Amino acid sequence: MSLTQRVKLAQELHDGIAQDLVGLGYGLDALLFQETDETKRAGLRSVRFDVNALIEKVRSEIFELRANHNDQELLRSQPELTYELNKVFDEIISNVAEHSLATHLEITFKDNGIGGAQEKVSHYGLQGMTERIDALGGQLNVQSDFTGTNVAISLDLHRP
């Protein structure tokens, strides 16, 4: 997608969804101001926080769309990256299982992103990874801060 097309899409997101979400937030603020029942207020506050999170996600996407990436970066789409990395990981695991005679496997993923990886209510990515690794008898360790995220997986290959 060309820079011009991405900027146009960013403009549409800003003028449409982003503005609608901000308006929805103002409406929730008005309801919060009027509501006296503390249970209902707590529910409204929760929804307000969810709307704020959506606004931040949309703003992040707008920023990303407006960023001037070079053509090589644009070729690395999420589906392509996921597909290719899955193929590489499949081959590595097959080679370890078939040829290495290893009894233990450690895998580490490290990025230099903004961090913030933590379990959140109604988000199941980290929980699902932990459940899968636990089911294999392994351990998953996630460390995440402002310098990025480090995910370490440790598995015994010969389980009783």
PyMOL CGO cylinders between C-alpha atoms (Angstrom):
from pymol import cmd
from pymol.cgo import CYLINDER

trace = [
    CYLINDER, 0.00, 0.00, 0.00, 1.47, 3.36, -0.96, 0.3, 1, 1, 1, 1, 1, 1,
    CYLINDER, 1.47, 3.36, -0.96, 2.15, 6.11, 1.55, 0.3, 1, 1, 1, 1, 1, 1,
    CYLINDER, 2.15, 6.11, 1.55, -0.65, 8.18, -0.01, 0.3, 1, 1, 1, 1, 1, 1,
    CYLINDER, -0.65, 8.18, -0.01, -3.15, 5.34, 0.43, 0.3, 1, 1, 1, 1, 1, 1,
    CYLINDER, -3.15, 5.34, 0.43, -2.05, 4.78, 4.01, 0.3, 1, 1, 1, 1, 1, 1,
    CYLINDER, -2.05, 4.78, 4.01, -2.38, 8.50, 4.84, 0.3, 1, 1, 1, 1, 1, 1,
    CYLINDER, -2.38, 8.50, 4.84, -5.86, 8.54, 3.30, 0.3, 1, 1, 1, 1, 1, 1,
    CYLINDER, -5.86, 8.54, 3.30, -6.86, 5.51, 5.40, 0.3, 1, 1, 1, 1, 1, 1,
    CYLINDER, -6.86, 5.51, 5.40, -5.39, 7.17, 8.51, 0.3, 1, 1, 1, 1, 1, 1,
    CYLINDER, -5.39, 7.17, 8.51, -7.47, 10.27, 7.80, 0.3, 1, 1, 1, 1, 1, 1,
    CYLINDER, -7.47, 10.27, 7.80, -10.62, 8.18, 7.43, 0.3, 1, 1, 1, 1, 1, 1,
    CYLINDER, -10.62, 8.18, 7.43, -9.92, 6.35, 10.68, 0.3, 1, 1, 1, 1, 1, 1,
    CYLINDER, -9.92, 6.35, 10.68, -9.33, 9.64, 12.47, 0.3, 1, 1, 1, 1, 1, 1,
    CYLINDER, -9.33, 9.64, 12.47, -12.39, 11.38, 11.10, 0.3, 1, 1, 1, 1, 1, 1,
    CYLINDER, -12.39, 11.38, 11.10, -14.63, 8.34, 11.51, 0.3, 1, 1, 1, 1, 1, 1,
    CYLINDER, -14.63, 8.34, 11.51, -13.98, 5.67, 14.13, 0.3, 1, 1, 1, 1, 1, 1,
    CYLINDER, -13.98, 5.67, 14.13, -11.63, 7.71, 16.33, 0.3, 1, 1, 1, 1, 1, 1,
    CYLINDER, -11.63, 7.71, 16.33, -14.03, 10.64, 16.55, 0.3, 1, 1, 1, 1, 1, 1,
    CYLINDER, -14.03, 10.64, 16.55, -16.98, 8.30, 17.18, 0.3, 1, 1, 1, 1, 1, 1,
    CYLINDER, -16.98, 8.30, 17.18, -15.12, 6.64, 20.03, 0.3, 1, 1, 1, 1, 1, 1,
    CYLINDER, -15.12, 6.64, 20.03, -14.26, 10.02, 21.58, 0.3, 1, 1, 1, 1, 1, 1,
    CYLINDER, -14.26, 10.02, 21.58, -17.93, 10.99, 21.35, 0.3, 1, 1, 1, 1, 1, 1,
    CYLINDER, -17.93, 10.99, 21.35, -18.93, 7.70, 22.95, 0.3, 1, 1, 1, 1, 1, 1,
    CYLINDER, -18.93, 7.70, 22.95, -16.47, 8.43, 25.77, 0.3, 1, 1, 1, 1, 1, 1,
    CYLINDER, -16.47, 8.43, 25.77, -18.04, 11.85, 26.38, 0.3, 1, 1, 1, 1, 1, 1,
    CYLINDER, -18.04, 11.85, 26.38, -21.47, 10.22, 26.51, 0.3, 1, 1, 1, 1, 1, 1,
    CYLINDER, -21.47, 10.22, 26.51, -20.21, 7.73, 29.10, 0.3, 1, 1, 1, 1, 1, 1,
    CYLINDER, -20.21, 7.73, 29.10, -18.70, 10.58, 31.11, 0.3, 1, 1, 1, 1, 1, 1,
    CYLINDER, -18.70, 10.58, 31.11, -22.08, 12.29, 31.19, 0.3, 1, 1, 1, 1, 1, 1,
    CYLINDER, -22.08, 12.29, 31.19, -23.77, 9.08, 32.37, 0.3, 1, 1, 1, 1, 1, 1,
    CYLINDER, -23.77, 9.08, 32.37, -21.11, 8.63, 35.05, 0.3, 1, 1, 1, 1, 1, 1,
    CYLINDER, -21.11, 8.63, 35.05, -21.70, 12.16, 36.29, 0.3, 1, 1, 1, 1, 1, 1,
    CYLINDER, -21.70, 12.16, 36.29, -25.45, 11.55, 36.62, 0.3, 1, 1, 1, 1, 1, 1,
    CYLINDER, -25.45, 11.55, 36.62, -25.35, 8.01, 38.07, 0.3, 1, 1, 1, 1, 1, 1,
    CYLINDER, -25.35, 8.01, 38.07, -25.54, 7.70, 41.87, 0.3, 1, 1, 1, 1, 1, 1,
    CYLINDER, -25.54, 7.70, 41.87, -25.65, 3.89, 42.19, 0.3, 1, 1, 1, 1, 1, 1,
    CYLINDER, -25.65, 3.89, 42.19, -22.06, 2.83, 42.90, 0.3, 1, 1, 1, 1, 1, 1,
    CYLINDER, -22.06, 2.83, 42.90, -22.46, -0.58, 41.24, 0.3, 1, 1, 1, 1, 1, 1,
    CYLINDER, -22.46, -0.58, 41.24, -23.66, 1.02, 38.02, 0.3, 1, 1, 1, 1, 1, 1,
    CYLINDER, -23.66, 1.02, 38.02, -20.91, 3.64, 38.24, 0.3, 1, 1, 1, 1, 1, 1,
    CYLINDER, -20.91, 3.64, 38.24, -18.31, 0.89, 38.50, 0.3, 1, 1, 1, 1, 1, 1,
    CYLINDER, -18.31, 0.89, 38.50, -19.71, -0.77, 35.39, 0.3, 1, 1, 1, 1, 1, 1,
    CYLINDER, -19.71, -0.77, 35.39, -19.74, 2.52, 33.49, 0.3, 1, 1, 1, 1, 1, 1,
    CYLINDER, -19.74, 2.52, 33.49, -16.15, 3.26, 34.55, 0.3, 1, 1, 1, 1, 1, 1,
    CYLINDER, -16.15, 3.26, 34.55, -15.08, -0.15, 33.27, 0.3, 1, 1, 1, 1, 1, 1,
    CYLINDER, -15.08, -0.15, 33.27, -16.69, 0.51, 29.89, 0.3, 1, 1, 1, 1, 1, 1,
    CYLINDER, -16.69, 0.51, 29.89, -15.10, 3.98, 29.85, 0.3, 1, 1, 1, 1, 1, 1,
    CYLINDER, -15.10, 3.98, 29.85, -11.64, 2.43, 30.37, 0.3, 1, 1, 1, 1, 1, 1,
    CYLINDER, -11.64, 2.43, 30.37, -12.34, -0.01, 27.52, 0.3, 1, 1, 1, 1, 1, 1,
    CYLINDER, -12.34, -0.01, 27.52, -13.30, 2.89, 25.25, 0.3, 1, 1, 1, 1, 1, 1,
    CYLINDER, -13.30, 2.89, 25.25, -10.08, 4.71, 26.21, 0.3, 1, 1, 1, 1, 1, 1,
    CYLINDER, -10.08, 4.71, 26.21, -8.09, 1.60, 25.33, 0.3, 1, 1, 1, 1, 1, 1,
    CYLINDER, -8.09, 1.60, 25.33, -9.83, 1.41, 21.93, 0.3, 1, 1, 1, 1, 1, 1,
    CYLINDER, -9.83, 1.41, 21.93, -9.09, 5.08, 21.30, 0.3, 1, 1, 1, 1, 1, 1,
    CYLINDER, -9.09, 5.08, 21.30, -5.40, 4.45, 22.01, 0.3, 1, 1, 1, 1, 1, 1,
    CYLINDER, -5.40, 4.45, 22.01, -5.37, 1.43, 19.68, 0.3, 1, 1, 1, 1, 1, 1,
    CYLINDER, -5.37, 1.43, 19.68, -6.94, 3.45, 16.86, 0.3, 1, 1, 1, 1, 1, 1,
    CYLINDER, -6.94, 3.45, 16.86, -4.49, 6.31, 17.46, 0.3, 1, 1, 1, 1, 1, 1,
    CYLINDER, -4.49, 6.31, 17.46, -1.62, 3.86, 17.33, 0.3, 1, 1, 1, 1, 1, 1,
    CYLINDER, -1.62, 3.86, 17.33, -2.89, 2.45, 14.03, 0.3, 1, 1, 1, 1, 1, 1,
    CYLINDER, -2.89, 2.45, 14.03, -3.28, 5.98, 12.64, 0.3, 1, 1, 1, 1, 1, 1,
    CYLINDER, -3.28, 5.98, 12.64, 0.30, 6.76, 13.66, 0.3, 1, 1, 1, 1, 1, 1,
    CYLINDER, 0.30, 6.76, 13.66, 1.55, 3.51, 12.12, 0.3, 1, 1, 1, 1, 1, 1,
    CYLINDER, 1.55, 3.51, 12.12, -0.30, 4.19, 8.87, 0.3, 1, 1, 1, 1, 1, 1,
    CYLINDER, -0.30, 4.19, 8.87, 1.23, 7.65, 8.65, 0.3, 1, 1, 1, 1, 1, 1,
    CYLINDER, 1.23, 7.65, 8.65, 4.75, 6.39, 9.35, 0.3, 1, 1, 1, 1, 1, 1,
    CYLINDER, 4.75, 6.39, 9.35, 7.01, 6.48, 6.32, 0.3, 1, 1, 1, 1, 1, 1,
    CYLINDER, 7.01, 6.48, 6.32, 8.13, 2.86, 6.03, 0.3, 1, 1, 1, 1, 1, 1,
    CYLINDER, 8.13, 2.86, 6.03, 10.41, 1.78, 3.27, 0.3, 1, 1, 1, 1, 1, 1,
    CYLINDER, 10.41, 1.78, 3.27, 9.14, -0.75, 0.73, 0.3, 1, 1, 1, 1, 1, 1,
    CYLINDER, 9.14, -0.75, 0.73, 11.11, -3.63, 2.27, 0.3, 1, 1, 1, 1, 1, 1,
    CYLINDER, 11.11, -3.63, 2.27, 9.33, -3.15, 5.61, 0.3, 1, 1, 1, 1, 1, 1,
    CYLINDER, 9.33, -3.15, 5.61, 5.96, -3.08, 3.88, 0.3, 1, 1, 1, 1, 1, 1,
    CYLINDER, 5.96, -3.08, 3.88, 6.62, -6.52, 2.38, 0.3, 1, 1, 1, 1, 1, 1,
    CYLINDER, 6.62, -6.52, 2.38, 6.71, -8.08, 5.86, 0.3, 1, 1, 1, 1, 1, 1,
    CYLINDER, 6.71, -8.08, 5.86, 3.01, -8.37, 6.48, 0.3, 1, 1, 1, 1, 1, 1,
    CYLINDER, 3.01, -8.37, 6.48, 1.78, -10.10, 9.62, 0.3, 1, 1, 1, 1, 1, 1,
    CYLINDER, 1.78, -10.10, 9.62, 0.37, -13.18, 7.82, 0.3, 1, 1, 1, 1, 1, 1,
    CYLINDER, 0.37, -13.18, 7.82, 3.56, -13.59, 5.78, 0.3, 1, 1, 1, 1, 1, 1,
    CYLINDER, 3.56, -13.59, 5.78, 5.77, -13.17, 8.85, 0.3, 1, 1, 1, 1, 1, 1,
    CYLINDER, 5.77, -13.17, 8.85, 3.68, -15.61, 10.90, 0.3, 1, 1, 1, 1, 1, 1,
    CYLINDER, 3.68, -15.61, 10.90, 3.64, -18.19, 8.11, 0.3, 1, 1, 1, 1, 1, 1,
    CYLINDER, 3.64, -18.19, 8.11, 7.38, -18.05, 7.43, 0.3, 1, 1, 1, 1, 1, 1,
    CYLINDER, 7.38, -18.05, 7.43, 8.39, -18.09, 11.10, 0.3, 1, 1, 1, 1, 1, 1,
    CYLINDER, 8.39, -18.09, 11.10, 6.05, -21.02, 11.79, 0.3, 1, 1, 1, 1, 1, 1,
    CYLINDER, 6.05, -21.02, 11.79, 7.76, -22.96, 8.98, 0.3, 1, 1, 1, 1, 1, 1,
    CYLINDER, 7.76, -22.96, 8.98, 11.20, -22.18, 10.43, 0.3, 1, 1, 1, 1, 1, 1,
    CYLINDER, 11.20, -22.18, 10.43, 10.14, -23.17, 13.95, 0.3, 1, 1, 1, 1, 1, 1,
    CYLINDER, 10.14, -23.17, 13.95, 8.55, -26.40, 12.66, 0.3, 1, 1, 1, 1, 1, 1,
    CYLINDER, 8.55, -26.40, 12.66, 11.81, -27.32, 10.96, 0.3, 1, 1, 1, 1, 1, 1,
    CYLINDER, 11.81, -27.32, 10.96, 13.90, -26.53, 14.04, 0.3, 1, 1, 1, 1, 1, 1,
    CYLINDER, 13.90, -26.53, 14.04, 11.65, -28.61, 16.30, 0.3, 1, 1, 1, 1, 1, 1,
    CYLINDER, 11.65, -28.61, 16.30, 11.59, -31.50, 13.80, 0.3, 1, 1, 1, 1, 1, 1,
    CYLINDER, 11.59, -31.50, 13.80, 15.38, -31.48, 13.61, 0.3, 1, 1, 1, 1, 1, 1,
    CYLINDER, 15.38, -31.48, 13.61, 15.72, -31.44, 17.39, 0.3, 1, 1, 1, 1, 1, 1,
    CYLINDER, 15.72, -31.44, 17.39, 13.21, -34.29, 17.80, 0.3, 1, 1, 1, 1, 1, 1,
    CYLINDER, 13.21, -34.29, 17.80, 14.60, -36.45, 14.98, 0.3, 1, 1, 1, 1, 1, 1,
    CYLINDER, 14.60, -36.45, 14.98, 18.34, -35.85, 14.97, 0.3, 1, 1, 1, 1, 1, 1,
    CYLINDER, 18.34, -35.85, 14.97, 19.73, -34.16, 18.06, 0.3, 1, 1, 1, 1, 1, 1,
    CYLINDER, 19.73, -34.16, 18.06, 19.12, -36.76, 20.79, 0.3, 1, 1, 1, 1, 1, 1,
    CYLINDER, 19.12, -36.76, 20.79, 18.45, -33.77, 23.05, 0.3, 1, 1, 1, 1, 1, 1,
    CYLINDER, 18.45, -33.77, 23.05, 16.57, -34.19, 26.31, 0.3, 1, 1, 1, 1, 1, 1,
    CYLINDER, 16.57, -34.19, 26.31, 15.90, -30.51, 26.92, 0.3, 1, 1, 1, 1, 1, 1,
    CYLINDER, 15.90, -30.51, 26.92, 14.88, -27.59, 24.72, 0.3, 1, 1, 1, 1, 1, 1,
    CYLINDER, 14.88, -27.59, 24.72, 14.98, -23.88, 25.49, 0.3, 1, 1, 1, 1, 1, 1,
    CYLINDER, 14.98, -23.88, 25.49, 13.51, -21.26, 23.20, 0.3, 1, 1, 1, 1, 1, 1,
    CYLINDER, 13.51, -21.26, 23.20, 13.85, -17.52, 23.73, 0.3, 1, 1, 1, 1, 1, 1,
    CYLINDER, 13.85, -17.52, 23.73, 12.11, -14.69, 21.92, 0.3, 1, 1, 1, 1, 1, 1,
    CYLINDER, 12.11, -14.69, 21.92, 13.24, -11.14, 22.54, 0.3, 1, 1, 1, 1, 1, 1,
    CYLINDER, 13.24, -11.14, 22.54, 12.00, -7.92, 21.00, 0.3, 1, 1, 1, 1, 1, 1,
    CYLINDER, 12.00, -7.92, 21.00, 12.90, -4.27, 21.44, 0.3, 1, 1, 1, 1, 1, 1,
    CYLINDER, 12.90, -4.27, 21.44, 9.33, -3.01, 21.56, 0.3, 1, 1, 1, 1, 1, 1,
    CYLINDER, 9.33, -3.01, 21.56, 7.56, -0.92, 24.18, 0.3, 1, 1, 1, 1, 1, 1,
    CYLINDER, 7.56, -0.92, 24.18, 6.99, -3.82, 26.60, 0.3, 1, 1, 1, 1, 1, 1,
    CYLINDER, 6.99, -3.82, 26.60, 3.83, -4.08, 28.65, 0.3, 1, 1, 1, 1, 1, 1,
    CYLINDER, 3.83, -4.08, 28.65, 3.19, -7.79, 28.10, 0.3, 1, 1, 1, 1, 1, 1,
    CYLINDER, 3.19, -7.79, 28.10, 1.11, -8.91, 31.05, 0.3, 1, 1, 1, 1, 1, 1,
    CYLINDER, 1.11, -8.91, 31.05, -2.02, -10.93, 31.68, 0.3, 1, 1, 1, 1, 1, 1,
    CYLINDER, -2.02, -10.93, 31.68, -5.14, -8.78, 31.35, 0.3, 1, 1, 1, 1, 1, 1,
    CYLINDER, -5.14, -8.78, 31.35, -8.81, -9.40, 32.04, 0.3, 1, 1, 1, 1, 1, 1,
    CYLINDER, -8.81, -9.40, 32.04, -10.62, -10.70, 28.92, 0.3, 1, 1, 1, 1, 1, 1,
    CYLINDER, -10.62, -10.70, 28.92, -7.31, -11.14, 27.04, 0.3, 1, 1, 1, 1, 1, 1,
    CYLINDER, -7.31, -11.14, 27.04, -6.14, -14.71, 26.72, 0.3, 1, 1, 1, 1, 1, 1,
    CYLINDER, -6.14, -14.71, 26.72, -2.92, -14.67, 24.70, 0.3, 1, 1, 1, 1, 1, 1,
    CYLINDER, -2.92, -14.67, 24.70, -0.43, -15.05, 27.56, 0.3, 1, 1, 1, 1, 1, 1,
    CYLINDER, -0.43, -15.05, 27.56, -2.77, -17.29, 29.50, 0.3, 1, 1, 1, 1, 1, 1,
    CYLINDER, -2.77, -17.29, 29.50, -3.20, -19.56, 26.48, 0.3, 1, 1, 1, 1, 1, 1,
    CYLINDER, -3.20, -19.56, 26.48, 0.56, -19.77, 25.91, 0.3, 1, 1, 1, 1, 1, 1,
    CYLINDER, 0.56, -19.77, 25.91, 1.11, -20.63, 29.57, 0.3, 1, 1, 1, 1, 1, 1,
    CYLINDER, 1.11, -20.63, 29.57, -1.59, -23.32, 29.45, 0.3, 1, 1, 1, 1, 1, 1,
    CYLINDER, -1.59, -23.32, 29.45, -0.07, -24.89, 26.33, 0.3, 1, 1, 1, 1, 1, 1,
    CYLINDER, -0.07, -24.89, 26.33, 3.46, -24.95, 27.74, 0.3, 1, 1, 1, 1, 1, 1,
    CYLINDER, 3.46, -24.95, 27.74, 2.18, -26.29, 31.09, 0.3, 1, 1, 1, 1, 1, 1,
    CYLINDER, 2.18, -26.29, 31.09, 0.37, -29.07, 29.23, 0.3, 1, 1, 1, 1, 1, 1,
    CYLINDER, 0.37, -29.07, 29.23, 3.72, -30.01, 27.65, 0.3, 1, 1, 1, 1, 1, 1,
    CYLINDER, 3.72, -30.01, 27.65, 5.32, -30.12, 31.09, 0.3, 1, 1, 1, 1, 1, 1,
    CYLINDER, 5.32, -30.12, 31.09, 7.37, -27.02, 30.44, 0.3, 1, 1, 1, 1, 1, 1,
    CYLINDER, 7.37, -27.02, 30.44, 7.77, -23.54, 31.81, 0.3, 1, 1, 1, 1, 1, 1,
    CYLINDER, 7.77, -23.54, 31.81, 7.01, -20.17, 30.24, 0.3, 1, 1, 1, 1, 1, 1,
    CYLINDER, 7.01, -20.17, 30.24, 8.68, -17.03, 31.56, 0.3, 1, 1, 1, 1, 1, 1,
    CYLINDER, 8.68, -17.03, 31.56, 7.68, -13.58, 30.31, 0.3, 1, 1, 1, 1, 1, 1,
    CYLINDER, 7.68, -13.58, 30.31, 9.62, -10.46, 31.26, 0.3, 1, 1, 1, 1, 1, 1,
    CYLINDER, 9.62, -10.46, 31.26, 8.48, -7.18, 29.82, 0.3, 1, 1, 1, 1, 1, 1,
    CYLINDER, 8.48, -7.18, 29.82, 9.45, -3.58, 30.45, 0.3, 1, 1, 1, 1, 1, 1,
    CYLINDER, 9.45, -3.58, 30.45, 10.07, -0.38, 28.50, 0.3, 1, 1, 1, 1, 1, 1,
    CYLINDER, 10.07, -0.38, 28.50, 13.05, -1.97, 26.71, 0.3, 1, 1, 1, 1, 1, 1,
    CYLINDER, 13.05, -1.97, 26.71, 10.98, -4.79, 25.21, 0.3, 1, 1, 1, 1, 1, 1,
    CYLINDER, 10.98, -4.79, 25.21, 9.69, -8.25, 25.96, 0.3, 1, 1, 1, 1, 1, 1,
    CYLINDER, 9.69, -8.25, 25.96, 11.57, -11.48, 26.57, 0.3, 1, 1, 1, 1, 1, 1,
    CYLINDER, 11.57, -11.48, 26.57, 9.69, -14.80, 26.39, 0.3, 1, 1, 1, 1, 1, 1,
    CYLINDER, 9.69, -14.80, 26.39, 11.55, -17.94, 27.45, 0.3, 1, 1, 1, 1, 1, 1,
    CYLINDER, 11.55, -17.94, 27.45, 10.22, -21.47, 27.02, 0.3, 1, 1, 1, 1, 1, 1,
    CYLINDER, 10.22, -21.47, 27.02, 11.88, -24.41, 28.73, 0.3, 1, 1, 1, 1, 1, 1,
    CYLINDER, 11.88, -24.41, 28.73, 10.83, -28.02, 27.93, 0.3, 1, 1, 1, 1, 1, 1,
    CYLINDER, 10.83, -28.02, 27.93, 12.01, -31.46, 28.89, 0.3, 1, 1, 1, 1, 1, 1,
    CYLINDER, 12.01, -31.46, 28.89, 11.72, -33.56, 25.74, 0.3, 1, 1, 1, 1, 1, 1,
    CYLINDER, 11.72, -33.56, 25.74, 11.55, -36.95, 27.44, 0.3, 1, 1, 1, 1, 1, 1,
    CYLINDER, 11.55, -36.95, 27.44, 8.58, -36.93, 29.75, 0.3, 1, 1, 1, 1, 1, 1,
    CYLINDER, 8.58, -36.93, 29.75, 7.76, -40.00, 31.87, 0.3, 1, 1, 1, 1, 1, 1,
]
cmd.load_cgo(trace, "trace")
